[in-house]
């Protein structure tokens, strides 16, 4: 959001420069690409869903001497993300 500029004629005012009063939970930027993301448990969407450890899970960020093991599946318009365990997936 620091790249979004307020049109004050200088091009130097961002939305977070202190020019706006109020506590906003939503900011609308016209003609800008974006995504709507809603978070919920996988179990509430599909109680029988389980990740396939061999196909859906991968280690990321190993080049930083640390790692993050994440399972990821796209199912229709939904993206399931979580952590694989031998029993199930915790999200």
C-alpha positions in Angstrom: 0.0 0.0 0.0 3.0 2.3 0.3 3.1 2.4 -3.5 -0.4 3.9 -3.7 -0.2 7.6 -4.1 -2.6 10.3 -3.1 -3.1 12.9 -5.9 -1.9 16.1 -4.3 -0.1 17.3 -7.3 3.4 16.3 -6.1 3.1 12.5 -6.3 4.9 12.2 -3.0 2.0 11.5 -0.6 1.2 7.9 0.2 -2.0 6.7 1.8 0.0 6.3 5.1 1.5 9.8 5.1 -0.9 11.0 7.8 -3.1 13.0 5.6 -6.2 11.0 6.2 -8.2 11.0 9.4 -10.3 8.0 10.7 -9.7 4.3 11.2 -10.3 2.6 7.9 -10.7 -1.1 7.5 -11.0 -1.0 3.7 -9.3 1.0 1.0 -10.6 1.0 -2.6 -8.1 1.7 -5.4 -9.7 2.1 -8.7 -8.4 0.2 -11.7 -5.9 -1.8 -9.6 -5.6 -5.6 -9.7 -6.4 -7.3 -6.4 -7.5 -10.4 -4.6 -10.2 -11.1 -2.0 -8.9 -13.5 0.6 -11.1 -15.2 3.2 -9.6 -17.4 5.9 -11.4 -20.4 7.4 -10.5 -23.9 8.5 -10.3 -26.5 5.8 -12.5 -28.7 7.9 -15.4 -26.2 7.8 -15.3 -26.2 4.0 -14.6 -29.9 3.4 -14.5 -32.1 6.5 -13.2 -35.2 4.6 -10.3 -33.4 2.8 -6.7 -34.5 3.4 -3.5 -33.5 1.7 -1.6 -36.0 -0.4 1.8 -35.8 1.2 3.7 -36.9 -1.9 1.8 -34.5 -4.3 0.6 -31.5 -2.3 3.4 -30.8 0.2 6.8 -29.1 -0.4 9.6 -27.5 1.6 10.1 -23.8 0.9 12.9 -21.3 1.9 15.6 -23.9 2.4 18.1 -21.6 0.8 17.8 -19.3 3.8 19.1 -22.1 6.2 15.6 -22.5 7.5 12.5 -23.9 5.9 8.8 -23.9 5.8 7.0 -27.2 5.0 3.6 -26.3 3.4 0.9 -28.2 1.7 -1.1 -26.5 -1.0 -4.0 -27.6 -3.2 -6.2 -25.6 -5.6 -9.7 -27.1 -5.7 -12.1 -25.2 -8.0 -11.9 -21.6 -6.9 -10.5 -22.4 -3.5 -6.9 -22.7 -2.3 -6.2 -25.0 0.6 -3.0 -24.3 2.5 -1.8 -26.1 5.6 0.7 -28.3 7.3 0.8 -32.1 6.7 0.8 -34.5 9.7 0.6 -38.2 9.5 -3.0 -38.0 10.9 -4.3 -35.0 9.0 -3.6 -31.3 8.3 -3.5 -28.5 10.8 -4.2 -25.0 9.4 
